[in-house]
Amino acid sequence: MNIHNGTFLNTSFRGTTFENIQATKCNFNEIVFDDKVDLSYTKIIDCKINGLKVFYNDEDFHLEYSPEFIRSTLKKYGAKIIDTSKPIVFPEEVKEYEIDKSVFRLLRAMQRTTFISKNSIETRLKLDKKAILETIIPLMVKHGILEERKDKGDVWMLRTSYQDLSISQNEKGTTNIHQFWKEIHK
C-alpha cells in the first residue's frame, strides 16, 4: 500500500500488522504502536513525524519528540527511513542511556499533574526510586526543570514541558534543559 501526501493527526497502529507499506511526503502528528510491531516491510520517505508513542503494555509507554530518536526508534523496529532532501551521510549513532528511561518514567508519572511527591515516587516508581531521588531530581532542580516546593514537604513541581525535555535529549545546546541532559549523561 502506498500513501502519498497524507496528513494524520493521532494515528494508532496498536495491534496492526504492516506488510509492504510506503508512506511518502506525509505528515504525522503522532504515531502510536505496540513494542512488538514489525516494521521491516515499511518505508517512510520524506515524512514529518512530530511524535511517537510506543506501548510496552497498557500502562507503560514511551514518548518521543526528538527527530533523531523518532528516526532511531522507527529503524529499531525495522522501518526504512529515507529523506531525499538530505545528502546521504552516515550519521553518528544515537546514544541511548539507561537513566533516560527513569527520567521519562518520572515525567510520565507527572503527566496529569505538574507536581510529584517523594511518597508518590516511592510507591509508583519503586524500581527507579534511587536514581530519581538521588540523581535525577537534584539535577532537574539544579537546572530549573523542577522546583522544590518546601512549603508542601517533599514535593516537586515541573517547570518545563515533557516535549521540550524530549526534543532536547539528543541535541547540542546551551539552555538549562540541554545542560541537564549533558550532565545526566556523564
C-alpha positions as CSV (number, residue, x, y, z in Angstrom):
1,M,0.0,0.0,0.0
2,N,1.3,3.4,-0.9
3,I,0.2,6.6,0.8
4,H,1.2,10.0,-0.6
5,N,0.8,13.4,0.9
6,G,-1.4,12.2,3.7
7,T,-2.0,14.2,6.9
8,F,-2.6,12.2,10.1
9,L,-3.4,13.7,13.5
10,N,-3.1,11.0,16.2
11,T,-2.7,7.7,14.4
12,S,-2.8,4.5,16.4
13,F,-1.4,1.4,14.8
14,R,-1.7,-0.7,18.0
15,G,-2.3,-4.3,17.1
16,T,-1.6,-3.6,13.4
17,T,0.4,-5.9,11.1
18,F,2.5,-4.0,8.5
19,E,3.2,-5.5,5.1
20,N,4.6,-3.5,2.1
21,I,3.6,-0.1,3.4
22,Q,5.2,3.0,2.0
23,A,4.3,6.5,3.2
24,T,5.7,9.4,1.1
25,K,5.6,13.1,1.9
26,C,3.1,12.5,4.7
27,N,2.7,14.5,7.9
28,F,2.0,12.6,11.2
29,N,1.3,14.5,14.3
30,E,1.7,11.4,16.5
31,I,2.2,7.7,15.6
32,V,1.2,5.1,18.3
33,F,2.2,1.4,18.1
34,D,3.0,-1.6,20.3
35,D,6.5,-2.7,21.2
36,K,6.0,-6.0,19.3
37,V,5.4,-4.2,16.0
38,D,7.5,-5.4,13.0
39,L,8.2,-2.5,10.5
40,S,10.6,-4.4,8.4
41,Y,8.5,-4.0,5.3
42,T,7.8,-0.4,5.8
43,K,9.3,2.6,4.0
44,I,8.9,6.2,5.3
45,I,10.0,8.6,2.6
46,D,10.2,12.4,3.2
47,C,7.7,12.3,6.0
48,K,7.4,14.6,9.0
49,I,6.6,12.9,12.3
50,N,6.1,15.1,15.3
51,G,5.7,12.4,18.0
52,L,6.0,8.7,18.6
53,K,4.4,6.7,21.4
54,V,5.4,3.1,21.9
55,F,3.4,0.9,24.3
56,Y,5.1,-1.8,26.2
57,N,1.8,-2.8,27.9
58,D,-1.4,-0.9,28.6
59,E,0.2,1.3,31.3
60,D,3.9,1.5,30.3
61,F,4.7,3.5,27.2
62,H,7.5,5.7,25.9
63,L,7.0,9.1,24.1
64,E,9.5,10.6,21.6
65,Y,9.5,14.1,20.2
66,S,13.2,14.3,19.2
67,P,13.5,13.8,15.5
68,E,16.7,11.8,16.0
69,F,15.1,9.5,18.5
70,I,11.9,9.1,16.4
71,R,14.1,8.0,13.4
72,S,16.2,5.8,15.6
73,T,13.2,4.1,17.2
74,L,11.4,3.5,13.9
75,K,14.7,2.0,12.5
76,K,15.0,-0.2,15.6
77,Y,11.6,-1.7,14.7
78,G,12.7,-2.3,11.1
79,A,11.4,0.7,9.2
80,K,13.5,2.1,6.3
81,I,13.6,5.9,6.7
82,I,14.5,7.9,3.6
83,D,15.0,11.7,3.5
84,T,15.7,12.7,-0.1
85,S,16.3,16.4,0.9
86,K,19.5,15.5,2.7
87,P,22.7,14.1,1.2
88,I,23.4,10.5,2.2
89,V,25.7,10.5,5.2
90,F,26.5,8.0,7.8
91,P,25.2,9.7,11.0
92,E,26.8,9.1,14.3
93,E,24.9,6.5,16.4
94,V,22.2,8.0,18.6
95,K,23.3,7.0,22.1
96,E,20.7,5.6,24.5
97,Y,21.3,5.9,28.2
98,E,19.6,3.6,30.8
99,I,19.0,6.6,33.1
100,D,16.8,8.3,30.3
101,K,14.2,5.6,30.9
102,S,14.0,6.6,34.6
103,V,13.7,10.3,33.6
104,F,10.8,9.6,31.3
105,R,9.1,7.3,33.8
106,L,9.2,10.2,36.3
107,L,7.8,12.6,33.7
108,R,5.0,10.2,32.7
109,A,4.1,10.0,36.4
110,M,3.8,13.8,36.3
111,Q,1.7,13.7,33.1
112,R,-1.7,14.5,34.7
113,T,-0.3,16.9,37.2
114,T,2.8,19.1,37.3
115,F,3.5,18.0,41.0
116,I,5.0,14.9,42.4
117,S,5.8,13.9,45.9
118,K,8.5,11.7,47.4
119,N,5.8,9.3,48.6
120,S,4.4,9.0,45.1
121,I,7.8,8.2,43.7
122,E,8.4,5.6,46.4
123,T,5.1,3.9,45.7
124,R,4.6,4.3,41.9
125,L,8.2,4.3,40.7
126,K,9.8,1.7,43.0
127,L,12.4,0.4,40.5
128,D,13.6,3.9,39.6
129,K,13.3,5.4,43.1
130,K,17.0,5.5,43.9
131,A,18.0,7.1,40.5
132,I,15.1,9.5,40.6
133,L,15.6,10.7,44.2
134,E,19.4,10.7,44.3
135,T,20.4,11.8,40.8
136,I,17.5,12.9,38.5
137,I,15.6,15.2,40.8
138,P,18.6,17.1,42.2
139,L,19.9,17.7,38.6
140,M,16.4,18.8,37.5
141,V,16.2,21.2,40.4
142,K,19.7,22.5,39.7
143,H,18.8,23.3,36.1
144,G,15.4,24.8,36.8
145,I,13.4,21.9,35.3
146,L,11.8,21.1,38.6
147,E,11.1,23.4,41.5
148,E,11.2,22.1,45.0
149,R,8.1,23.1,47.0
150,K,9.4,23.1,50.5
151,D,6.2,24.5,51.9
152,K,4.4,21.2,50.9
153,G,7.1,18.8,52.2
154,D,9.0,16.6,49.7
155,V,7.1,17.8,46.6
156,W,8.5,19.0,43.3
157,M,6.8,21.0,40.5
158,L,7.6,20.6,36.8
159,R,8.8,24.0,35.3
160,T,9.1,22.9,31.7
161,S,7.3,20.7,29.2
162,Y,7.7,17.0,28.5
163,Q,8.1,17.8,24.8
164,D,10.9,20.3,25.4
165,L,12.8,17.8,27.5
166,S,12.3,15.1,24.9
167,I,13.3,17.3,21.9
168,S,16.5,18.5,23.7
169,Q,17.6,15.0,24.8
170,N,20.0,14.4,22.0
171,E,20.7,17.9,20.7
172,K,23.6,20.1,21.5
173,G,22.7,23.5,23.0
174,T,23.2,25.8,25.9
175,T,19.7,26.0,27.5
176,N,19.2,24.7,31.0
177,I,17.5,21.6,29.5
178,H,20.5,20.8,27.3
179,Q,22.8,21.3,30.3
180,F,20.6,18.8,32.3
181,W,20.9,16.1,29.6
182,K,24.6,16.7,29.2
183,E,25.2,16.4,33.0
184,I,22.9,13.3,33.4
185,H,24.7,11.5,30.6
186,K,28.2,11.9,32.2
